[in-house]
Amino acid sequence: MNSPLSPAPLDRPESPDPLAGSTRDFLTRPEPDLAAKAVAFSRWHDARIGFGGFPYAKRLTGAPTPRAALRLLDGSLQEGLNFSSQDYLGLASHPAVKAAACAAVGCYGVHSAGSSALAGEMDLAGPVAAGLGELLRMPHVTLFPTGWAAGYGVVRGLVRETDHVVIDLLAHNCLMEGALAATRKVVPFLHLDVAHARQKLAGIREREPQAGILLVTESLFSMDADTPRIAAFQDLADEFGARLLVDVAHDLGCLGETGGGQLERQGCLGRVDLVIGSFSKTFASNGGFVGCRDRAVHDYLRYFAPPNTFSNALGPVQLAVVAETLRIVRAEEGGVRRTALLRAVHALRGGLVAHGVKVLGAAAPIVPTYIGSAAAGRRAVKLCGERGVLVNLVEFPAVARNASRFRLQVMATHTPEECEMAARVVAGALEEAQAAEAPGEPSAA
Ligand SMILES: Cc1ncc(COP(=O)(O)O)c(C=O)c1O
């Protein structure tokens, strides 16, 4: 006889509908075996893989260049125009960046061998932090093993259970997880809404004049390609004695005249209290950072931000890559690449709109393309892959229910012609997928 904890058999005859359901259905299950929800998920996951074109956990077979090939979980290969990688300035394959990585291996070996709170940080970290500080116009920069770790670490490092985190409803997972781990006093405000944030801050200050408050937003939201009024948020923080944290992961380096991102475009460089960012979008490496104006906060985070203290420091290849990509971002070549990026972005957005596709947000390396239902998204992403355009599908719960979208990521190395070609294919796939939704159609293809 099976014990109550034996795994449920995976080969039940009934197969879930691959066009229905979401990961949220498998988050909790009132069963004594923790693995039961994983077994149920696995059955649904298999059904989705069986449908074909499964858009998650794909593997690149080479560098993340504008043309690439992805290995899917069913073993099949999708090849073509790649709008699913986040190498915004196309620096991951830059000869000088690759040379810098090789030189670092020769000099330092391949491993950092310790946390930055002990002896893991290499002296290459000094110029990287200083260069970032100059780009951000912030005197102090702390490096983290990943951008996620930086976001989680700065919130968890600064906030205690008596403090409040007032946070944009759509803020990135790392910020939300950091907040939820630090305090039960997590107060979301409506996306980008300064008035709503003000209402939340005023309420907290009235009830708890002594509480610490962290106000959190992003400079470019990756599911919507939209941007808050950053100065207005800093003014709010100042007015209510809060600290403002802005996540610049998606725009630092690739937008703004000198690569300062939305902070630069809005005249806010050096004006916000705290900045977190990632190297994984524009700087061709794993890694993240926190910039701040106070040396005391910088010193504190080294020992009180858990991913800094209890996780290994960035390795020599990562640091050398960031040092070189940062040099390029700040040099004339950076400006040339940013111009090429925007040209490609406009070609893609213009092409999509011309074909009747709803494009969200403003011009940025992320081009969110609205779809709607989960089923239409799943059909459309499969068609795109089959027709040689590689895109990422975002669906509930990463976005609202029935607000599925493609998140196309553009690189400076995409040509306008490639963008126009991709727009045609995406529009055709969406039209077909949406036509399949017509009443009376079966739910599975
Ligand atoms: C807004 C934002 N912040 C932080 C991160 C985390 O960055 P990383 O990939 O370096 O962990 C991401 C990446 O997904 C992001 O989109």
Ligand as a Chemical Component Dictionary entry (heavy atoms), coordinates in Angstrom:
data_LIG
# 
_chem_comp.id                   LIG 
_chem_comp.type                 NON-POLYMER 
_chem_comp.pdbx_formal_charge   0 
_chem_comp.three_letter_code    LIG 
# 
loop_
_chem_comp_atom.comp_id 
_chem_comp_atom.atom_id 
_chem_comp_atom.alt_atom_id 
_chem_comp_atom.type_symbol 
_chem_comp_atom.charge 
_chem_comp_atom.model_Cartn_x 
_chem_comp_atom.model_Cartn_y 
_chem_comp_atom.model_Cartn_z 
_chem_comp_atom.pdbx_ordinal 
LIG C1 C1 C 0 13.222 45.386 -12.831 1  
LIG C2 C2 C 0 14.181 44.276 -12.532 2  
LIG N1 N1 N 0 14.906 44.314 -11.401 3  
LIG C3 C3 C 0 15.780 43.343 -11.080 4  
LIG C4 C4 C 0 15.965 42.262 -11.913 5  
LIG C5 C5 C 0 16.913 41.177 -11.517 6  
LIG O1 O1 O 0 18.078 41.240 -12.262 7  
LIG P1 P1 P 0 19.036 39.985 -12.459 8  
LIG O2 O2 O 0 18.604 39.307 -13.701 9  
LIG O3 O3 O 0 20.397 40.597 -12.578 10 
LIG O4 O4 O 0 18.935 39.117 -11.255 11 
LIG C6 C6 C 0 15.265 42.187 -13.101 12 
LIG C7 C7 C 0 15.484 41.062 -14.030 13 
LIG O5 O5 O 0 14.671 40.237 -14.255 14 
LIG C8 C8 C 0 14.321 43.200 -13.413 15 
LIG O6 O6 O 0 13.572 43.125 -14.523 16 
# 
loop_
_chem_comp_bond.comp_id 
_chem_comp_bond.atom_id_1 
_chem_comp_bond.atom_id_2 
_chem_comp_bond.value_order 
_chem_comp_bond.pdbx_ordinal 
LIG C1 C2 SING 1  
LIG C2 N1 SING 2  
LIG C2 C8 DOUB 3  
LIG N1 C3 DOUB 4  
LIG C3 C4 SING 5  
LIG C4 C5 SING 6  
LIG C4 C6 DOUB 7  
LIG C5 O1 SING 8  
LIG O1 P1 SING 9  
LIG P1 O2 DOUB 10 
LIG P1 O3 SING 11 
LIG P1 O4 SING 12 
LIG C6 C7 SING 13 
LIG C6 C8 SING 14 
LIG C7 O5 DOUB 15 
LIG C8 O6 SING 16 
# 
